[in-house]
Amino acid sequence: MSTPLKIVIIGGVAGGMSAATRARRCNEHAQITVIERSGNISFANCGLSYFLDGRIAPKEKLLLTNPKAVAARYRIDARVAQEVLAIDRAAKKVTVRKLADASEYSLEYDKLILAPGATPIVPPVANTRAANVFLVRNMEDILAADGYIKAAKPRQTVIIGAGAIGLETADALTHAGMQVTIVEKADHPLPLMDAEMARSITAELATNGVTLIAGDGLKELQADEKGIVRAVVTESGRNVPADLVIMSIGGRPNVELAKNSGLKIGPSGAIAVDEYQRTSDPDVYAVGDAAEAVHEVTGKASRIALAGPANRAGRLAGEHAATGSSAQAGKVLGTSIVQVFALGAGMTGLSESAAKAAGFDADCAYVLPNDHAGYYPGAKQMRIKLVYDKPTGRVLGAQAVGAAGVDKRLDVIATVIHFRGTVDDLAQLDLAYAPQYGSAKDAIHYAAFVAQNQRRGLTPSINPRYEIKDMFLVDVRTPTEFGNGTLPGALNIPVDVLRERVGELPEGRKIAVMCQVGMRGHVATRILRELGYDAVNVKGGYAMSKK
């Protein structure tokens, strides 16, 4: 009998366990060992925050599997509370330490898969290890935080970082009855999202009693004589009382093992891999948050720390390690979504600024339609920003915020981007329709229609944040809407009487037309352009113009 193939996987959770189970399904005879530093080989890390308010309970619901279960079903040797200290690529072995007693041993491999994840960013300030300061990284972290909350009953929580995890934790702790403050160094929550799209999130936080301190980073954690943090001091000098502190600044790819063993680190700072997830050593693979992936739009190596790409990459690496062949790894778009109280907020592909930085002649279209047909009860407004390449019409990215339907719109747009589709393709999609789910002309169609009108020059449009400048501004909303707020210098001429009052417009000046969300502005722009005026529509109307 031949010697069984030895596959060693460093790290469990999404990438590591997907690799392990796929390897077994493709090779019944391989000897598969998983080394996991924490006490759990697979847990629902995307649901950790919701354990704090009891939305997910008991804790066993967060545990997807355990060493005993994978041993029984897959004959996988999963070892928890152990860490790999070093990789000897020449001898093809790793040095492992048991955390319980610090004893060490060597483990040989034929194929090695790295899935070490990311290391949380902890700022270089004092008291980050205080008894009331916690991360939201793994089961140990969340159980420790939950234990402290039940014992100490903190009332005032400060969360450092307004990314997805920070926002989810703010949601959970508010529901648990705490007063929550978020400190974010960027000038808006969800920093990867464009500022004008994040305004809805800021408003939703305020509606639910969460204080957001944006544009102001962490400077100091002030502790009492017992070492318990009692206040968070920001860079501007603001002092925020705190009984509980959650660190949610983000993470860095855990590449120390790879770097120390001489493996290539890519331009993103993560481990460089090929189309089969192989590193610069063909017998060593890397997946998950520590590994690079190719971005679908730019074609460049990037790092996107999300569970979906980690699972898919792990599956392919496990198959390739076990059999020597597999499909090639897919490219990534960073498609993601987060719930912030009653809102869903998400994105896919490139933001407008990222698209321009990548060299695209990018433009964007805003639409603010209902999530389903307005005549059906419960319809609520959503916001969509569609980013596209002006010369080709290729869809480059999208962002959406709303109470419902955000996920399906982003998923459809992500699919179009994957197949290098254009705004024309998006406009022609045959989508499911019933009034409780959408509209005959879906929100996606409207976004594509606006982009088409802009590209064709049918309705030239400008960005309200910086392009109105010296134009003559006409607000075509009703007098009541106009009275409730408008932009400085605007003249109110409702669209329904625009033809009769067109003589009030100045000769020889460019006219910027603004309504509430852009739809009436489109109609008014077409009227004025047909009458010989140099008119442009204000993208997204007054709703997207307000700060």
C-alpha positions as CSV (number, residue, x, y, z in Angstrom):
1,M,0.0,0.0,0.0
2,S,1.2,3.5,-0.8
3,T,1.7,6.0,2.0
4,P,-1.4,8.2,2.5
5,L,-1.1,11.8,1.4
6,K,-0.6,14.0,4.4
7,I,-2.5,17.3,4.3
8,V,-2.0,19.7,7.2
9,I,-4.3,22.8,7.5
10,I,-3.3,25.7,9.7
11,G,-6.5,27.3,10.9
12,G,-10.1,26.2,10.9
13,V,-13.3,28.3,10.6
14,A,-14.4,29.3,7.0
15,G,-11.3,28.7,4.8
16,G,-9.6,26.0,6.8
17,M,-12.6,23.7,7.4
18,S,-13.9,24.2,3.9
19,A,-10.5,23.0,2.7
20,A,-10.5,20.0,5.1
21,T,-13.9,18.7,4.3
22,R,-13.5,19.1,0.5
23,A,-10.2,17.4,0.6
24,R,-11.8,14.4,2.4
25,R,-14.7,14.3,-0.1
26,C,-12.1,14.2,-2.9
27,N,-9.7,11.8,-1.3
28,E,-10.9,9.1,1.1
29,H,-7.4,7.9,1.9
30,A,-5.6,11.2,2.7
31,Q,-4.5,11.9,6.3
32,I,-6.0,15.3,7.1
33,T,-5.0,17.3,10.2
34,V,-6.3,20.7,11.2
35,I,-4.5,22.8,13.7
36,E,-6.6,25.6,15.3
37,R,-5.3,28.0,17.9
38,S,-8.7,28.8,19.4
39,G,-11.0,26.4,21.2
40,N,-13.3,26.0,18.2
41,I,-12.6,24.7,14.7
42,S,-15.7,26.3,13.1
43,F,-18.1,28.9,14.4
44,A,-20.4,31.5,12.9
45,N,-18.1,34.5,13.3
46,C,-20.5,36.7,11.3
47,G,-23.2,36.2,14.0
48,L,-21.0,36.8,17.1
49,S,-22.4,40.2,17.9
50,Y,-25.9,39.0,18.0
51,F,-25.1,36.6,20.9
52,L,-24.7,39.7,23.1
53,D,-28.4,40.6,23.0
54,G,-29.7,37.0,22.9
55,R,-30.8,37.2,19.3
56,I,-28.7,34.1,18.8
57,A,-28.8,31.7,21.7
58,P,-27.7,29.4,23.2
59,K,-24.0,29.6,22.3
60,E,-24.1,26.2,20.7
61,K,-26.0,27.8,17.7
62,L,-22.8,29.6,16.9
63,L,-20.8,26.4,16.7
64,L,-21.0,24.9,13.3
65,T,-19.1,21.7,14.1
66,N,-16.5,20.3,16.5
67,P,-13.5,18.0,16.5
68,K,-15.6,15.0,17.5
69,A,-18.2,15.5,14.7
70,V,-15.6,16.0,11.9
71,A,-13.7,13.0,13.2
72,A,-16.8,10.8,13.0
73,R,-18.1,12.0,9.6
74,Y,-14.9,12.9,7.8
75,R,-12.1,11.2,9.7
76,I,-10.4,14.5,10.0
77,D,-8.0,15.0,13.0
78,A,-8.9,18.5,14.2
79,R,-6.8,19.7,17.1
80,V,-7.9,22.8,19.0
81,A,-5.9,25.1,21.4
82,Q,-2.8,24.4,19.4
83,E,-0.7,26.7,17.3
84,V,1.9,26.3,14.6
85,L,5.1,28.0,15.5
86,A,7.2,27.4,12.4
87,I,7.1,25.9,8.9
88,D,10.1,24.0,7.6
89,R,9.5,23.9,3.9
90,A,12.7,22.0,3.1
91,A,11.8,19.2,5.5
92,K,8.1,19.6,4.9
93,K,7.1,19.7,8.5
94,V,5.6,22.2,11.0
95,T,6.3,22.8,14.6
96,V,3.2,22.8,16.8
97,R,2.8,23.9,20.4
98,K,0.0,22.8,22.7
99,L,-1.3,25.9,24.5
100,A,-2.4,23.9,27.5
101,D,1.1,22.8,28.6
102,A,3.4,24.6,26.1
103,S,4.7,21.2,24.9
104,E,5.9,21.0,21.2
105,Y,5.9,18.4,18.5
106,S,6.6,18.2,14.8
107,L,4.0,17.3,12.1
108,E,4.9,16.2,8.6
109,Y,3.0,17.2,5.5
110,D,2.9,16.6,1.8
111,K,0.5,19.5,1.2
112,L,0.1,22.4,3.6
113,I,-2.9,24.8,3.6
114,L,-2.6,28.1,5.4
115,A,-5.8,29.6,6.8
116,P,-4.6,31.7,9.7
117,G,-7.1,34.5,9.1
118,A,-6.5,38.1,10.2
119,T,-5.1,39.7,13.3
120,P,-7.3,42.3,14.9
121,I,-5.9,45.8,14.9
122,V,-5.4,47.0,18.4
123,P,-4.1,50.6,18.7
124,P,-0.9,51.3,20.5
125,V,-2.5,52.9,23.6
126,A,-2.5,51.9,27.2
127,N,-5.2,49.7,28.8
128,T,-6.3,47.8,25.7
129,R,-6.1,44.6,27.8
130,A,-8.2,46.0,30.6
131,A,-10.9,43.7,32.0
132,N,-13.7,45.7,30.3
133,V,-12.1,46.0,26.9
134,F,-13.0,43.3,24.3
135,L,-12.6,42.3,20.7
136,V,-15.3,40.6,18.6
137,R,-13.1,38.0,16.8
138,N,-13.9,34.5,18.0
139,M,-16.1,32.6,20.5
140,E,-13.7,33.2,23.3
141,D,-13.9,36.9,22.8
142,I,-17.7,37.0,22.6
143,L,-18.2,34.7,25.6
144,A,-15.8,36.8,27.7
145,A,-17.7,40.0,26.7
146,D,-21.0,38.3,27.5
147,G,-19.8,37.1,30.9
148,Y,-18.5,40.6,31.8
149,I,-21.8,42.2,30.7
150,K,-23.9,39.8,32.9
151,A,-21.6,40.2,35.9
152,A,-20.8,44.0,35.8
153,K,-24.0,45.2,34.1
154,P,-22.3,48.1,32.2
155,R,-24.6,50.9,31.0
156,Q,-22.4,53.0,28.7
157,T,-20.5,51.2,25.9
158,V,-18.0,52.8,23.5
159,I,-17.3,51.0,20.3
160,I,-14.1,51.9,18.5
161,G,-14.7,51.6,14.7
162,A,-17.9,51.9,12.6
163,G,-17.2,49.1,10.2
164,A,-19.7,46.2,9.8
165,I,-18.8,44.5,13.0
166,G,-18.9,47.8,15.0
167,L,-22.3,48.6,13.6
168,E,-23.7,45.1,14.3
169,T,-22.4,45.3,17.8
170,A,-23.9,48.7,18.3
171,D,-27.2,47.3,17.2
172,A,-27.0,44.3,19.5
173,L,-25.9,46.3,22.6
174,T,-28.6,48.9,22.1
175,H,-31.2,46.2,21.9
176,A,-29.6,44.8,25.1
177,G,-30.4,48.1,26.8
178,M,-27.1,49.9,26.8
179,Q,-26.2,53.5,25.8
180,V,-23.8,53.2,22.9
181,T,-21.3,55.6,21.4
182,I,-19.3,54.8,18.3
183,V,-15.9,56.5,17.7
184,E,-14.8,56.4,14.0
185,K,-11.7,58.0,12.6
186,A,-13.2,58.3,9.1
187,D,-15.8,61.0,8.5
188,H,-18.7,58.6,8.2
189,P,-19.8,55.1,9.2
190,L,-18.9,52.1,6.9
191,P,-15.8,53.9,5.6
192,L,-15.7,51.7,2.4
193,M,-19.1,53.1,1.4
194,D,-19.3,56.6,-0.2
195,A,-20.1,59.4,2.3
196,E,-23.4,60.4,0.7
197,M,-24.7,56.9,0.8
198,A,-23.7,56.5,4.4
199,R,-25.8,59.4,5.6
200,S,-28.8,57.1,5.9
201,I,-26.8,54.9,8.4
202,T,-25.8,58.0,10.4
203,A,-29.5,58.9,10.6
204,E,-30.5,55.4,11.6
205,L,-28.0,55.3,14.4
206,A,-29.3,58.6,15.8
207,T,-32.9,57.4,15.5
208,N,-32.0,54.5,17.7
209,G,-30.1,56.5,20.3
210,V,-26.6,55.7,19.2
211,T,-24.1,58.5,19.4
212,L,-21.7,58.6,16.4
213,I,-18.4,60.5,16.8
214,A,-17.0,60.5,13.3
215,G,-13.8,62.1,12.0
216,D,-12.2,61.6,15.4
217,G,-10.0,58.7,16.3
218,L,-9.1,57.0,19.5
219,K,-6.3,58.7,21.6
220,E,-6.5,57.2,25.0
221,L,-8.3,54.7,27.3
222,Q,-8.5,56.2,30.8
223,A,-8.6,53.6,33.6
224,D,-9.3,53.8,37.3
225,E,-7.1,52.6,40.1
226,K,-8.4,49.0,39.6
227,G,-7.4,49.1,35.9
228,I,-11.0,49.3,34.6
229,V,-11.4,51.7,31.7
230,R,-13.8,54.5,32.6
231,A,-13.4,56.9,29.7
232,V,-12.4,57.0,26.0
233,V,-10.5,60.1,24.9
234,T,-10.6,61.0,21.3
235,E,-7.9,62.7,19.2
236,S,-9.9,66.0,19.4
237,G,-9.9,65.7,23.2
238,R,-13.5,64.6,23.6
239,N,-14.0,62.6,26.8
240,V,-16.6,59.8,26.5
241,P,-17.6,57.9,29.7
242,A,-17.4,54.1,29.3
243,D,-18.3,51.0,31.3
244,L,-17.5,48.7,28.4
245,V,-15.2,49.2,25.4
246,I,-15.4,47.1,22.2
247,M,-12.5,47.3,19.7
248,S,-13.7,46.9,16.2
249,I,-11.1,48.7,14.1
250,G,-10.5,46.0,11.6
251,G,-7.7,43.4,11.0
252,R,-4.4,42.7,9.2
253,P,-3.7,39.5,7.3
254,N,-1.9,37.1,9.6
255,V,1.2,36.5,7.4
256,E,4.0,36.0,10.0
257,L,4.2,32.2,9.5
258,A,4.3,32.6,5.7
259,K,6.8,35.5,5.8
260,N,9.1,33.7,8.2
261,S,9.1,30.6,6.0
262,G,10.0,32.6,2.9
263,L,6.7,32.6,1.1
264,K,5.9,35.5,-1.1
265,I,3.8,38.3,0.3
266,G,1.8,40.2,-2.3
267,P,1.3,43.9,-2.9
268,S,-1.8,44.0,-0.7
269,G,0.1,42.7,2.3
270,A,-1.5,39.3,2.1
271,I,0.0,36.0,0.9
272,A,0.4,35.8,-2.8
273,V,-1.4,32.9,-4.5
274,D,-2.0,31.6,-8.0
275,E,-5.3,30.5,-9.6
276,Y,-5.3,27.3,-7.5
277,Q,-4.6,29.1,-4.2
278,R,-1.0,27.9,-4.3
279,T,1.7,30.1,-2.8
280,S,5.2,30.6,-4.1
281,D,5.8,27.1,-2.8
282,P,3.5,24.8,-4.9
283,D,3.0,22.4,-2.0
284,V,1.7,25.2,0.2
285,Y,-1.7,26.8,-0.3
286,A,-3.2,29.9,1.4
287,V,-6.9,30.8,1.7
288,G,-9.1,33.3,3.6
289,D,-8.3,36.6,5.1
290,A,-4.6,36.0,5.0
291,A,-4.5,35.3,1.2
292,E,-4.8,37.6,-1.8
293,A,-7.6,37.3,-4.4
294,V,-8.0,38.8,-7.8
295,H,-10.5,41.6,-8.0
296,E,-13.1,41.0,-10.7
297,V,-13.2,44.6,-12.0
298,T,-9.5,45.7,-11.7
299,G,-7.9,42.3,-12.3
300,K,-5.4,43.2,-9.6
301,A,-4.4,41.3,-6.5
302,S,-6.4,42.5,-3.5
303,R,-7.4,41.5,0.0
304,I,-11.0,41.1,0.8
305,A,-11.7,39.7,4.3
306,L,-15.2,38.1,3.8
307,A,-16.6,34.7,4.7
308,G,-17.9,33.9,1.2
309,P,-14.6,34.2,-0.7
310,A,-12.8,32.4,2.2
311,N,-15.2,29.4,1.9
312,R,-15.0,29.2,-1.8
313,A,-11.2,29.5,-1.8
314,G,-10.9,26.8,0.9
315,R,-13.0,24.4,-1.1
316,L,-10.8,24.7,-4.2
317,A,-7.6,24.5,-2.3
318,G,-8.7,21.4,-0.4
319,E,-9.6,19.7,-3.7
320,H,-6.4,20.7,-5.4
321,A,-4.3,19.6,-2.5
322,A,-6.1,16.3,-2.3
323,T,-6.1,15.5,-6.0
324,G,-3.7,17.8,-7.9
325,S,-6.5,19.4,-9.9
326,S,-9.5,21.7,-9.4
327,A,-11.4,24.5,-10.9
328,Q,-9.6,27.8,-10.9
329,A,-10.3,30.2,-8.1
330,G,-13.0,32.8,-8.8
331,K,-12.4,36.5,-8.7
332,V,-13.9,38.7,-6.0
333,L,-16.0,41.8,-5.8
334,G,-16.2,42.4,-2.1
335,T,-20.0,42.0,-2.1
336,S,-21.2,42.6,1.4
337,I,-24.1,43.7,3.5
338,V,-24.7,44.8,7.1
339,Q,-27.9,45.3,9.1
340,V,-28.0,48.5,11.1
341,F,-31.3,48.4,13.1
342,A,-34.0,48.7,10.4
343,L,-31.7,49.3,7.5
344,G,-29.6,47.1,5.3
345,A,-26.5,48.7,3.8
346,G,-24.2,47.0,1.3
347,M,-21.9,47.3,-1.7
348,T,-20.4,45.4,-4.5
349,G,-17.5,46.1,-6.8
350,L,-15.8,49.5,-6.9
351,S,-16.9,52.7,-5.3
352,E,-16.9,55.8,-7.5
353,S,-13.6,57.0,-6.1
354,A,-12.0,53.6,-6.2
355,A,-13.1,53.2,-9.9
356,K,-11.5,56.6,-10.8
357,A,-8.3,55.6,-8.8
358,A,-8.2,52.4,-10.8
359,G,-8.1,54.4,-14.1
360,F,-11.7,54.1,-15.2
361,D,-13.5,57.1,-16.7
362,A,-16.2,56.5,-14.1
363,D,-19.6,58.1,-13.5
364,C,-22.5,57.2,-11.3
365,A,-26.2,57.2,-11.2
366,Y,-28.4,57.7,-8.1
367,V,-31.9,56.4,-7.7
368,L,-34.2,56.5,-4.7
369,P,-37.1,54.2,-5.6
370,N,-39.4,52.2,-3.3
371,D,-38.3,48.7,-2.4
372,H,-41.6,47.4,-3.9
373,A,-44.6,48.9,-5.7
374,G,-45.7,52.0,-4.0
375,Y,-49.4,51.1,-4.0
376,Y,-48.8,47.9,-2.1
377,P,-48.7,48.4,1.7
378,G,-45.3,48.8,3.4
379,A,-43.2,50.2,0.6
380,K,-40.2,52.1,1.8
381,Q,-37.6,54.2,-0.1
382,M,-34.2,52.8,-0.8
383,R,-31.1,54.4,-2.2
384,I,-28.9,52.9,-4.9
385,K,-25.7,54.3,-6.4
386,L,-24.6,52.6,-9.6
387,V,-21.0,53.1,-10.8
388,Y,-20.2,52.5,-14.4
389,D,-17.5,53.2,-17.0
390,K,-18.6,56.1,-19.3
391,P,-17.0,55.0,-22.5
392,T,-18.2,51.4,-22.5
393,G,-21.1,51.4,-20.1
394,R,-19.5,48.5,-18.1
395,V,-21.0,48.2,-14.6
396,L,-18.2,48.7,-12.1
397,G,-19.9,48.7,-8.7
398,A,-23.0,49.6,-6.7
399,Q,-24.0,50.6,-3.2
400,A,-27.5,50.4,-1.7
401,V,-29.2,51.3,1.6
402,G,-32.8,50.5,2.5
403,A,-35.2,48.7,4.8
404,A,-35.8,45.8,2.4
405,G,-34.6,44.4,-0.9
406,V,-31.0,45.7,-0.6
407,D,-29.5,42.2,-0.8
408,K,-31.3,41.0,-3.9
409,R,-30.4,44.2,-5.8
410,L,-26.8,44.0,-4.9
411,D,-26.7,40.3,-5.8
412,V,-28.2,40.9,-9.2
413,I,-25.7,43.7,-9.9
414,A,-22.8,41.6,-8.7
415,T,-23.8,38.9,-11.1
416,V,-23.9,41.4,-14.0
417,I,-20.4,42.7,-13.0
418,H,-19.1,39.1,-12.9
419,F,-20.1,38.7,-16.5
420,R,-18.7,42.1,-17.5
421,G,-22.2,43.4,-18.2
422,T,-23.1,47.0,-19.1
423,V,-25.8,49.3,-18.0
424,D,-27.7,48.3,-21.1
425,D,-27.6,44.7,-20.0
426,L,-28.8,45.8,-16.6
427,A,-31.7,47.7,-18.1
428,Q,-32.9,44.6,-20.1
429,L,-32.8,42.1,-17.2
430,D,-36.1,40.1,-16.9
431,L,-36.6,40.1,-13.2
432,A,-39.3,38.6,-11.0
433,Y,-42.2,41.0,-10.2
434,A,-45.1,41.1,-7.9
435,P,-46.1,44.3,-6.1
436,Q,-45.0,43.0,-2.7
437,Y,-41.5,42.2,-4.0
438,G,-40.7,45.0,-6.5
439,S,-42.0,47.0,-9.4
440,A,-42.5,46.2,-13.0
441,K,-39.7,48.6,-13.6
442,D,-37.4,47.5,-10.7
443,A,-35.1,49.7,-8.7
444,I,-32.3,48.1,-10.7
445,H,-33.9,49.0,-14.0
446,Y,-34.3,52.6,-12.9
447,A,-30.6,52.8,-11.9
448,A,-29.7,51.5,-15.4
449,F,-32.1,53.9,-17.1
450,V,-30.6,56.9,-15.4
451,A,-27.1,55.7,-16.4
452,Q,-28.2,55.2,-20.0
453,N,-29.7,58.7,-20.1
454,Q,-26.5,60.1,-18.7
455,R,-24.3,58.2,-21.2
456,R,-26.3,59.2,-24.2
457,G,-26.4,62.8,-23.3
458,L,-30.2,62.7,-23.1
459,T,-30.1,64.0,-19.6
460,P,-26.7,65.3,-18.7
461,S,-26.3,65.2,-14.9
462,I,-24.1,66.7,-12.3
463,N,-22.9,65.8,-8.8
464,P,-24.7,68.1,-6.4
465,R,-21.7,68.1,-4.0
466,Y,-19.3,70.0,-6.2
467,E,-20.5,70.6,-9.7
468,I,-23.4,73.2,-9.4
469,K,-20.9,76.0,-8.9
470,D,-22.0,79.0,-11.0
471,M,-25.0,77.5,-12.6
472,F,-28.5,78.9,-12.2
473,L,-30.4,76.5,-9.9
474,V,-34.0,75.7,-10.5
475,D,-35.9,73.7,-7.9
476,V,-38.8,72.0,-9.7
477,R,-40.5,70.6,-6.6
478,T,-43.8,71.8,-5.2
479,P,-43.9,75.1,-3.1
480,T,-44.4,73.0,0.0
481,E,-41.4,70.9,-0.6
482,F,-39.4,74.0,-1.5
483,G,-40.5,75.6,1.7
484,N,-39.2,72.7,3.8
485,G,-35.7,73.2,2.5
486,T,-33.7,73.7,-0.6
487,L,-30.2,74.7,-1.7
488,P,-29.0,78.3,-1.5
489,G,-30.0,80.5,-4.4
490,A,-32.6,78.1,-5.9
491,L,-35.6,79.5,-7.8
492,N,-38.8,77.5,-7.3
493,I,-40.6,76.6,-10.5
494,P,-42.7,73.4,-10.2
495,V,-42.2,71.1,-13.1
496,D,-45.9,71.1,-14.0
497,V,-45.8,74.9,-14.8
498,L,-42.2,75.0,-16.1
499,R,-43.3,75.5,-19.7
500,E,-45.4,78.5,-18.8
501,R,-42.8,80.1,-16.6
502,V,-39.7,79.4,-18.7
503,G,-39.3,83.1,-19.4
504,E,-38.1,83.6,-15.8
505,L,-34.9,81.7,-16.5
506,P,-31.8,83.8,-17.5
507,E,-30.6,83.8,-21.0
508,G,-27.1,82.3,-21.7
509,R,-26.6,80.6,-18.4
510,K,-26.4,76.9,-17.7
511,I,-29.4,75.7,-15.8
512,A,-29.1,73.1,-13.0
513,V,-32.4,71.4,-12.4
514,M,-33.2,69.9,-9.0
515,C,-36.2,67.9,-7.6
516,Q,-36.4,65.6,-4.6
517,V,-34.8,62.4,-6.0
518,G,-34.0,63.2,-9.6
519,M,-37.1,61.9,-11.5
520,R,-38.9,65.2,-11.9
521,G,-35.5,66.7,-12.6
522,H,-35.1,64.4,-15.5
523,V,-38.5,65.5,-17.0
524,A,-37.7,69.1,-16.4
525,T,-34.2,68.8,-17.9
526,R,-35.7,67.2,-21.1
527,I,-38.3,70.0,-21.3
528,L,-35.6,72.7,-21.1
529,R,-33.2,71.1,-23.4
530,E,-36.0,70.6,-26.0
531,L,-36.6,74.4,-25.6
532,G,-33.0,75.2,-26.3
533,Y,-31.7,75.7,-22.8
534,D,-28.4,74.2,-21.6
535,A,-29.9,72.3,-18.7
536,V,-28.5,69.5,-16.5
537,N,-30.1,67.4,-13.9
538,V,-28.8,67.3,-10.3
539,K,-28.1,63.6,-9.5
540,G,-30.3,62.2,-6.8
541,G,-32.0,65.5,-6.3
542,Y,-32.3,67.4,-3.0
543,A,-32.3,64.1,-1.1
544,M,-28.7,63.4,-2.2
545,S,-27.6,67.1,-2.0
546,K,-28.3,67.5,1.7
547,K,-25.3,67.1,4.1
